[in-house]
Amino acid sequence: MRADLRSYYERESKLGLRQVLRSRRLEFRERYLELLSTERRTSVIDFGSGPGHDGAGFVAAGLRFVGVDLAHGNGVLAANENVTVVQGSITEPPIRSRSFEAGWSMSTLMHLMEHEVSSAIAAMAEVLVPGAPMMIGMWGGPRSDDIDDQQIDGERRLFSLRPIELNSRLLEAAGTVESAEVVPGQEGQDYQLFLLRV
């Protein structure tokens, strides 16, 4: 599955298909920036950053930012916008332990099977300082594992959807879930937003 995901996002970056951030995502980021400001956090790492669209907002707010993404092409696109995105997997981030004060991950963990999530979130938390906040968003809903092979011809990616209660339990492998909310979506799929304290 990891090879499929990398292939998908390399093609997506080459074709320039990633859309600009929508208002809801910008609202999530603004809420998070308020928390980071209140806690005087100075750095944030984005797990599954894509071409670094969120990174531009964090950098503009004066934070040291690095994104991690499977696709090399997303790092190239990010560099064109003066945002740093390194190639790597969230399950083994190529980042030194305890080197960031906050974490961010949007629409990434639903590409992992249920049995992979706890170890992935633990690996992500390893690069954060103790007590760091991490905001995590993912599509969820009734339990299902589906392969999307319709968006880009010849490419496939997994969508593993889970109820919010299950995702909360999986995330607790790395800390305390301080908040979990569902933002209604389309076709029975809701967007789940979590604040995890490492």
N, C-alpha and C positions, 0 to 999 in steps of 0.2 A: 504493500500500500504506500509506503514512503516514497518509493520510486515513481509510482503513479502521481502522487502529489507534486513531487519535484518537477516532473515532466509537465504537468498541467500548468503550474505557475511559471515555469520558464516560457512556455508558449504564450500564456496570458501577458507576461511582461513584454515579450517580443512583439505581440500584436497590439500592445497599448490598450488593453481592454479594461483595466481597473478604473472604476468610476471615481469621481471626486467624492469626498465625504458628505454624507447626508446630514440634515439638520439634527436628527436624533443622536447620531454619533458625536457631532460637535457638542451637543448638550452634555453627553456623558463625559467628554473630555474636559469641558469647562467645570463641571462638578468636581472632577478629580483634581484639576489644577487648583481649585479652591482648597481642597484638603491638603495637597502638597504644600501650598503656601502657608496654611495654618500650622502644619507640622515642620515647616522650614526644611523641607526636603530639597536637595540640590541636583539629584540625578535620577533618571528613569530609564529602564530598559523595556523595550517592546518585543514581546515574543510572538513571532508570526506577523512581522510588521508589514509585509508586502513592500511596495515601493516607498514606504516612509511617509505617507500622507499625514498620519497622526504626529509623526516626529516633527514636522514643520511647526506645529502648534506648540509642542513642548519646548523646542529650541527658541521660538519667539517669546516664550515665557521666561527664558533665561536658564533653563535646565540643561545639564549635560545629558545628551540623549544618544543611545545606540539601539538600533533595531537588529533583530536576528530573524532571518528568513531562509527557507530552503532554497529559494531560487536566486542564483547569481544575478540574473537579469534584473531583479528587483533592487539589488544593491547598486547596479549601474544607474537605474532610473532615479534612485534616491540621491546618488552623488550629483546628478545633474541639478538637483534642487538644494545642494549643500547640506544634505542629511546623511548621516552615517548608518548604513545597514550592512551587516556582515553576514556571509552565508554560513548557515549552520542549522541544526535541528534543535527544537525546544527540549527534546529528550536528552540531549547532550550539548547544552549551550557552550560555544567556544569562548567562554568568559570566566575570568577568575572568580573564585568564591568570595562572597560578601563584598562585591565591588560596586553595587548600586543601592540607592536608598529607597527606591520604589519600582514597582513592576506594573506592566500594562499588557493585556493580551485580549484582542478582540477577534471574534469569529475564527478561532484557531482550534481550540480543544475539541470541537465537534468533528474534526477530521481524524480523531484518534478513536480506536475501539475502547469500549468501557474498561477493559482490563489494563489498558495502557495509561489511563489518565492519572492515577495516583502516583506512579513513578515519574511521569512527566512533570507533574506539578511540584513534586519534591525536587527534581533537577532544576526547575525554574527558580524555586525558592532558595536553592543553594547559592545563587549568585547575588542574593539580596541580604542586606544586613538584618539581624534579628529585630523584630518589631516593625519591619517595613510593611507598608500597605501595598497590595496588588489588586488592581481592578481587572476583572475578567468578564468578558461577555461572550455568549455563544448561543446559537440557535438550539432550541430544545422542543420538547413535546412528548407525546407517547413514545415509548421505547421502540426504536427502529434503526436498522442499519441499511442504508441505501447507497447505491453507486450512481453518481451524476455523470452521465456520458453524453449529455445533450448540449452543454454550453459551448464546448470547443471540439470540433470534429476530430475524432481519434483519441481524445483525452478522457481520463476517468479520475474521479475523486470521491472519496468516502464521505458520507454524512452520517454520523452516528448520533442520533437524537435521543435525549434522555430527559425524564422529568426533573424539575428543579430540586426536589428533595434528594434524588439520587446524585445529581451533580454536586450538591452541597456536601454530601457525605464523602464523595471522591476527593473534593478539594481539601477536606479536613486532614488529608495526609500531610499537608504542609503548614497547617496553622488553624486559626479560628475564622470561621465565616462570620463576619460582623454584620453583613446585610446580604440579602438575596431578594431580588425582585423580578417580576415578569413584566415585560413590555409587550402588549399584544401585537402579534404579527399577522401573517397571511396564511390561509389554507391549513389551519390547525398548528402551525409552527409559531412558537413564541420566542422572543429574544429574552434571554436570561442574563441578568447583570449581578455580579457578586463583588463584594469587597472582602478580600481575604487578608488577614493579618498574620504575617509569617512569624 
